[in-house]
């Protein structure tokens, strides 16, 4: 079972993502801030991080850099409502495997196409 950390500060969306991925067979845990994400990752690595960009405290980009320095093999999918090419380019430069724009749907084509890509 793949382990996923969902880092999203909006409670309702975090809960929806957790339920969606649990139903798809993932073991999920969540964090609601950048600092909480780092804390969860120091407790043990995960296979996938679903990471919002705009977070309280540390930004998603800062968490991305921190995670990739310590766990280079972790797959990181950045989720952002910021419609800015610079944010997407920065995320990819620091090792994001994919960037998904909000709003998104919960279809398999949206998520599992990205998850199936090799890192």
N, C-alpha and C positions, 0 to 999 in steps of 0.2 A: 504494500500500500504506500503510495507516494505521500510525503508530508508536505503540506502547504501552509505558509504563513500569509495571512491576509492582513495587509496594513491599509486600513481605510478608516478615517475619523468619523464618517457619517454612520451612526449606529444602524439605521435601517438597511443601508446598502451593505454594510459589513455582515449583518445577519443574513441577508439574502444570498450573498456570495458564499458564506459558510454553508448554508443549507444546500445550495446548488451543487457545490463541489463535494460535499459529504454524500449526497445522493448519487454522484458520479463515481464514488469509491475512494475519494481522497480522505486522508486524515488531516483535519484543519485545526489551526489555532489562529487567534486574531490579536492584533495590536491596533491601538487607536491614535498613536503618536509615533514620531520618529524614535524617541527615547525608549518607548515601550517595545518597538520593533527590535532595537539593538539588544535590549534585555532578553527578549525571547530567543534571539539568535545566539546569545552567549550561553543560554541554557542547553543548546544543542542545535546543530545545523538542520536545515530542512532541504527538501529537493527543489521546491518552487517558492518564490516570493511574488505575491501579487501586490504591487506597491503603488499607492497613490502618490502624486507629486506634492500636492499642497497638504501639508500635515502641520499640526501644532508642534512646536519645538523644532527638532531636526527636520529638514525637508526630505522628501522622497529621494532627491538626487544625493543628498548627504548619506542617507541610509544605503542607497545603491552602491556608492563608492566604498563605504565601510564594509558592506557584505561581500562585495566582489574581491576586496583585498584579502579577506579572511577565508572566504569560501568560493574560490574562482569557478568551481563547477556548478554552483547553484544557478538555476534558471530564474531570471528576473523578468517579470512582465510588468511594465510601468503602465499605469492607468491614469489618464489626465483629462481634466476638463479645460485645461489651458490650450487654446488653439494657437500654438506658437511653434513654428519650425525650429526655433532655437532650443526650446525645451526638449523636443524630440531628438534633435541632433546631440544635445548634451547627454541625454539619457543613453543613447546608443554609444556615444564615445566612452562613457563610463561602464559599459558592459551590459546594458539592457538587451535582452534577447528579442523583445518586442515592445511596441508601444501601442496601446489601445486607447482610443479617444472616447470620452464620455459625451453624450449618453451612449450606452451600448446595449445590445440585447443579450439574452441568455441562451442563444442558440448554440448548438454544438459547433456550427461552422465558425462562429466568432472565437470560441475559446479553444477547442481541441485542435484546430488547425495550427494555432500558435503553440499549444502545448506539445504537439507532436514534432515540431521542428527540433532538429538536433542543436545542442548548444555549442 
